[in-house]
Amino acid sequence: MERVIALSRGADDTIRVDAAKRSPPLPAHRARVRFRRPGHQAEEKQETGPAASHASAGRLEDPPGAAVGETNRLVFRVSPLTSKGLLSVQVHEALKTLLQDNHGAAIVKLRAFVAGSGDLRRVQTLVSEVFSERKLNIPALSTIQVGALPMEGAQVVIESIAEEKKTDKKTGNPNGLAFFSGQQTKDVNQSIAQLRTAMDSVGVSRESVLRATCFLSSLDDFSGDRIAIHAAFPSAALDLVQQQRLGLDQLVECEAVGRLEKSPASSPENRLVTLVNPPALAQNPNYSHIALVNSAKIVFSGTQMAFGDQDKDVRLAFDRLRKALEAQGVSYKDVFWSATYPLTKTMADKVSRDPLRLLRPVASAGEYVIALRRAPFARCNRGSGSRRGSKVNSNSTIP
């Protein structure tokens, strides 16, 4: 489970889960879940507790299971692609560039897409080394294996979420953030159009989109796809990846995060996170298209891997994710966005058929307030992956 849940209520390899939670001061939210097409692998990472972790006594610390950032100060960036060197060199270069571009803002979450057969564990080690050497808090990390990146020789692209310094008097997101679920279609233009429909429904302008990520089944028309996405979201950090090297289905899925231009109308039962399903988009009882978040903080989880495709294997991954969230004072009931990355068709079908069933055995007491959303990896490929299992991640808010 990944990636990657926004800082709101509460959760990415075999089943990978990333989660973003809200910090303690936020109400419980519903979560959106992204499903990854089988065949996509992601790195397992061990969750280690507090968001701030440094190397100590000669021992290199792992990235934390989850990390927290202030919603109104979050900034989103994507590392530039390079074909120079092998994976380690490219990871170093990507991290160096992100740290420079963030101008001292504290990075709380990284999502790394690794092309081909690159060693995902190496990414985790390098992240720990780089941040420890600079005496910086190690961010939560999601590592996801993809088919290819849009540059010959490029092996990794990394997205960052950072918290700007409090010395900066002006905050970037004073009214909060909008998280838009991936829109799965047959081509980029249609996916963009559906995202625009979602954005128009909540008053988010094209200039207010902070990051847009598109998962493509083919890079044959990458130049045209990038031009279209940039034209639609001119101010956004853009990321395009090919999900599988030999995808059988012609599918595209684009997701986005935007800055709210006015505070969302609150409701008694859900004051800090509002889930929206525009009537112009397909309705599904299992997920929401939009999560409007104006909580003080958001918790982002790293990924957890399920080593197998049985229910018990998946539940173990969710249980590790739950513990990472609880270390930040939140639980599954606080999750407003989550992502899963099944690596086989069997797992994809199992999760998409009834994802809540996999969570119930490990959730804390109380009802799950989770809206499952389609995400870039929500597609179910008819082929089977080389590995069994899946990854999960999520985001949540803290009251």
C-alpha positions in Angstrom: 0.0 0.0 0.0 1.3 3.3 -0.7 1.8 6.5 -1.6 0.8 7.6 -0.6 -2.2 8.6 1.2 -2.4 12.3 1.7 -2.0 13.8 5.1 -5.4 12.9 6.1 -7.0 9.9 7.6 -5.3 7.1 7.2 -2.5 4.0 3.8 2.3 -0.1 -1.3 5.0 -4.5 -3.0 3.2 -7.8 -3.4 0.4 -5.7 -2.1 1.9 -2.4 -1.5 0.2 0.2 0.6 1.1 3.8 1.0 -0.9 6.0 3.3 -1.3 9.6 4.1 -3.0 10.4 7.3 -4.2 13.5 8.9 -2.3 14.7 12.0 -3.9 14.3 15.3 -6.1 17.4 15.1 -8.3 16.1 12.2 -11.5 14.2 12.0 -12.0 10.7 10.6 -12.0 10.6 6.8 -12.8 8.1 4.1 -10.0 6.8 2.0 -9.6 6.3 -1.6 -7.7 3.3 -2.9 -5.7 3.0 -6.1 -5.2 -0.4 -7.6 -2.1 -1.1 -9.6 -2.1 -3.3 -12.7 -0.6 -6.7 -12.1 3.0 -7.0 -13.2 4.0 -3.9 -11.3 6.4 -4.5 -8.5 7.3 -2.2 -5.7 9.9 -2.2 -3.0 9.2 -3.5 0.4 10.1 -1.1 3.1 10.3 -1.7 6.8 8.4 0.8 8.9 10.4 2.2 11.7 8.2 4.6 13.6 8.8 8.3 14.1 9.0 10.6 11.1 12.3 11.9 12.1 15.0 9.3 11.9 18.7 9.7 11.5 21.6 7.4 11.3 23.0 6.7 14.8 25.9 4.9 16.3 27.1 3.8 12.8 23.7 2.2 12.0 21.8 3.5 9.0 18.1 4.0 9.9 15.4 2.9 7.5 12.8 5.4 6.3 9.9 5.9 8.8 6.6 4.1 8.3 4.9 7.4 8.1 5.6 11.1 8.3 3.7 14.3 8.9 3.5 17.7 7.1 1.5 20.8 7.6 -1.2 21.0 4.9 -1.0 24.7 4.1 2.8 24.5 3.6 3.1 21.4 1.4 4.8 21.7 -2.0 5.0 19.1 -4.7 8.0 18.5 -7.0 9.2 15.9 -9.5 12.8 15.1 -10.3 14.1 15.6 -13.8 15.0 12.5 -15.8 18.6 11.6 -16.6 20.2 8.8 -18.6 23.6 9.3 -17.0 25.0 6.5 -14.9 23.2 3.5 -13.4 20.5 3.4 -10.8 22.6 4.6 -7.8 24.0 7.6 -9.7 20.5 8.6 -10.9 19.0 8.3 -7.5 21.7 10.5 -6.0 21.2 13.0 -8.8 17.4 13.0 -8.3 17.7 13.5 -4.5 20.2 16.3 -4.9 18.0 18.1 -7.4 14.9 17.7 -5.2 16.7 19.0 -2.1 18.0 22.0 -4.1 14.6 22.8 -5.7 12.9 22.6 -2.3 15.1 25.4 -1.0 15.3 24.1 2.6 11.7 22.8 2.8 11.6 19.6 4.8 10.8 16.6 2.5 8.2 14.4 4.3 7.4 11.9 1.5 9.1 10.5 -1.6 7.5 8.3 -4.2 10.1 6.6 -6.5 9.2 4.9 -9.8 12.0 2.5 -10.8 12.1 1.3 -14.4 12.8 -2.3 -15.4 14.6 -4.6 -13.1 16.3 -1.9 -10.9 17.0 -2.9 -7.3 14.3 -1.2 -5.3 16.1 -1.9 -2.0 19.0 0.2 -3.3 16.7 3.2 -3.5 15.7 2.9 0.2 19.4 2.6 1.2 20.4 5.7 -0.8 17.5 7.8 0.6 18.6 6.9 4.2 22.3 7.6 3.4 21.7 11.0 1.7 19.3 12.4 4.3 21.4 11.0 7.2 24.6 12.5 5.8 22.9 15.9 5.6 21.5 15.5 9.1 17.9 15.8 7.7 14.8 13.9 8.8 14.4 10.8 6.6 11.0 11.0 4.7 8.5 8.3 4.3 9.2 6.4 1.1 7.3 4.5 -1.5 9.2 2.6 -4.2 7.3 1.3 -7.2 8.6 -0.7 -10.2 7.3 0.3 -13.6 7.8 -0.8 -17.1 9.7 2.2 -18.5 10.3 5.9 -18.2 10.1 8.4 -21.1 13.8 8.7 -21.6 16.2 6.1 -23.0 18.5 5.0 -20.2 16.5 6.7 -17.4 15.9 4.3 -14.5 14.2 6.4 -11.8 12.0 9.4 -11.3 11.1 10.6 -7.8 8.2 12.7 -6.6 8.6 14.7 -3.4 6.2 16.3 -1.0 7.9 18.8 1.3 6.9 21.3 4.0 8.0 24.8 3.5 9.8 26.6 6.3 7.7 28.3 8.9 9.8 31.4 8.5 8.0 31.9 5.2 5.1 34.2 6.2 3.0 33.4 3.3 1.6 29.8 3.1 1.1 28.2 -0.2 -2.2 26.4 0.5 -4.1 28.5 3.0 -7.4 26.9 2.2 -6.2 23.3 2.0 -5.7 20.8 -0.8 -7.8 18.8 -3.2 -6.7 15.2 -4.1 -8.2 13.9 -7.4 -8.5 10.2 -8.0 -7.0 8.7 -11.1 -9.3 8.9 -14.1 -8.9 5.7 -16.1 -9.6 6.0 -19.8 -8.4 4.9 -23.2 -6.3 8.0 -23.9 -4.6 10.9 -22.2 -6.9 13.6 -23.5 -10.0 11.8 -22.1 -8.4 11.3 -18.7 -7.4 15.0 -18.6 -11.0 16.0 -19.6 -12.4 13.9 -16.7 -9.9 15.5 -14.3 -10.9 18.9 -15.5 -14.6 18.0 -14.9 -13.7 17.0 -11.3 -11.7 20.2 -10.8 -14.4 22.5 -12.2 -16.9 20.9 -9.8 -14.9 22.1 -6.8 -13.5 25.4 -8.2 -9.9 24.3 -8.6 -8.4 26.2 -11.6 -5.9 24.7 -14.0 -3.2 27.0 -12.6 -3.8 25.7 -9.1 -2.9 22.1 -10.0 0.4 21.4 -8.1 1.2 17.9 -9.4 -0.2 15.6 -12.1 0.9 12.0 -12.5 -0.1 9.9 -15.5 0.3 6.2 -15.8 0.5 5.1 -19.4 0.3 1.7 -21.1 2.6 3.0 -23.9 5.2 5.7 -24.4 4.8 5.7 -28.1 3.2 9.1 -28.1 5.0 10.5 -25.0 5.8 13.9 -26.5 2.2 14.5 -27.5 0.9 13.2 -24.1 3.2 15.5 -22.2 2.3 18.5 -24.3 -1.4 17.8 -23.6 -0.9 17.5 -19.9 1.3 20.6 -19.7 -1.3 22.6 -21.6 -4.0 21.4 -19.3 -2.1 22.0 -16.0 0.6 24.6 -16.9 1.8 25.2 -13.3 1.9 21.5 -12.2 5.0 19.3 -11.6 4.4 16.5 -14.2 5.3 12.9 -14.0 4.6 10.3 -16.7 5.5 6.6 -16.4 4.7 3.4 -18.3 3.1 0.9 -16.0 4.2 -2.2 -17.8 6.7 -2.8 -20.6 4.2 -5.0 -22.5 0.8 -3.9 -21.3 -2.1 -5.7 -23.0 -4.7 -3.1 -22.4 -4.6 0.4 -23.9 -5.3 2.4 -20.7 -4.3 5.7 -19.3 -4.8 7.0 -15.8 -4.0 10.5 -14.6 -4.3 11.7 -11.0 -3.6 15.2 -9.5 -3.3 17.3 -6.4 -4.5 20.9 -6.4 -4.6 24.0 -4.2 -8.1 24.9 -2.9 -9.0 28.5 -3.8 -11.5 28.6 -1.0 -12.1 26.6 2.1 -14.5 23.6 1.5 -17.9 23.8 3.1 -17.8 21.7 6.2 -20.3 19.2 7.5 -21.0 18.2 11.1 -19.8 14.6 10.5 -16.7 15.4 8.4 -15.3 18.9 9.1 -11.8 18.5 7.8 -12.1 16.2 4.8 -15.0 16.4 2.3 -15.4 13.6 -0.3 -17.0 14.7 -3.5 -18.4 12.7 -6.5 -19.3 15.1 -9.3 -22.6 14.0 -11.0 -20.9 14.3 -14.5 -18.5 11.5 -13.6 -19.2 7.8 -13.2 -20.5 7.0 -9.7 -19.2 4.1 -7.7 -20.1 3.2 -4.1 -16.5 2.0 -3.4 -14.6 5.2 -4.1 -14.8 9.0 -4.3 -13.4 11.1 -7.1 -12.2 14.0 -4.9 -11.1 14.5 -1.3 -11.0 18.2 -0.1 -8.6 18.5 2.8 -8.2 21.5 5.1 -6.9 19.7 8.1 -3.9 21.2 10.0 -1.7 18.3 9.1 -1.5 15.3 6.8 0.2 11.9 7.6 1.8 10.2 4.6 2.7 6.5 4.9 5.4 4.6 3.2 4.7 1.3 1.4 4.1 -2.2 2.8 4.5 -5.4 0.9 2.4 -8.6 1.0 4.6 -11.6 0.3 2.0 -13.8 -1.4 -1.5 -13.6 -2.8 -3.5 -15.2 0.0 -5.8 -13.1 2.3 -3.6 -13.7 5.3 -0.5 -12.3 3.4 -2.4 -9.1 2.5 -3.7 -8.7 6.0 -0.2 -8.9 7.4 0.8 -5.9 5.1 -2.2 -4.0 6.2 -1.4 -4.8 9.8 2.1 -3.4 9.4 0.6 -0.3 7.8 -1.8 0.1 10.7 1.0 0.1 13.2 2.9 2.7 11.3 -0.2 4.9 11.3 -0.9 4.4 15.0 2.7 5.5 15.7 1.5 8.9 14.4 -1.7 8.9 16.5 -4.0 8.0 13.6 -5.8 4.9 12.4 -7.5 3.5 9.3 -10.7 5.4 10.1 -8.7 8.6 9.4 -7.6 7.6 5.9 -9.0 9.7 3.1 -6.8 8.3 0.3 -5.0 5.1 -0.3 -3.3 3.1 -3.0 -2.8 -0.6 -3.7 -0.5 -2.0 -6.4 -1.5 -5.6 -7.1 1.2 -7.5 -9.1 -1.0 -10.2 -10.5 -4.4 -10.4 -12.0 -5.6 -12.7 -9.2 -4.6 -10.1 -6.6 -6.0 -7.2 -8.6 -9.4 -9.0 -8.9 -9.4 -9.9 -5.2 -8.7 -6.3 -4.1 -11.0 -4.6 -6.6 -13.9 -7.1 -5.8 -14.0 -6.3 -2.1 -11.0 -4.4 -0.8 -12.7 -3.7 2.6 -12.8 -7.4 3.3 -9.0 -7.4 3.4 -8.9 -4.6 5.9 -11.5 -5.7 8.4 -9.4 -8.2 10.3 -6.7 -5.7 11.0 -8.6 -2.4 11.4 -9.1 -0.8 14.7 -12.4 -0.9 16.4 -15.1 1.0 14.7 -16.5 1.3 11.2 -14.2 1.8 8.2 -14.8 5.1 6.7 -13.1 4.4 3.4 -13.9 5.3 -0.1 -12.0 3.2 -2.6 -10.9 5.1 -5.6 -9.5 4.0 -8.9 -6.0 5.1 -9.3 -3.2 4.8 -11.9 -2.6 1.3 -10.9 -6.2 0.4 -10.6 -6.3 -1.3 -13.9 -6.5 -5.0 -14.1 -4.2 -6.4 -16.7 -5.1 -9.7 -18.3 -1.6 -10.9 -18.1 0.0 -12.1 -14.9 3.0 -10.5 -13.1 6.2 -12.2 -12.4 5.7 -11.9 -8.7 2.7 -12.7 -6.4 1.3 -10.2 -4.1 0.7 -6.5 -3.9 1.6 -3.2 -2.2 -0.5 -0.8 -0.3 -0.2 2.8 0.9 -2.5 5.5 2.3 -2.9 9.1 3.4 -4.7 10.5 6.4 -5.2 13.7 8.4 -4.5 14.6 12.0 -7.0 16.6 13.9 
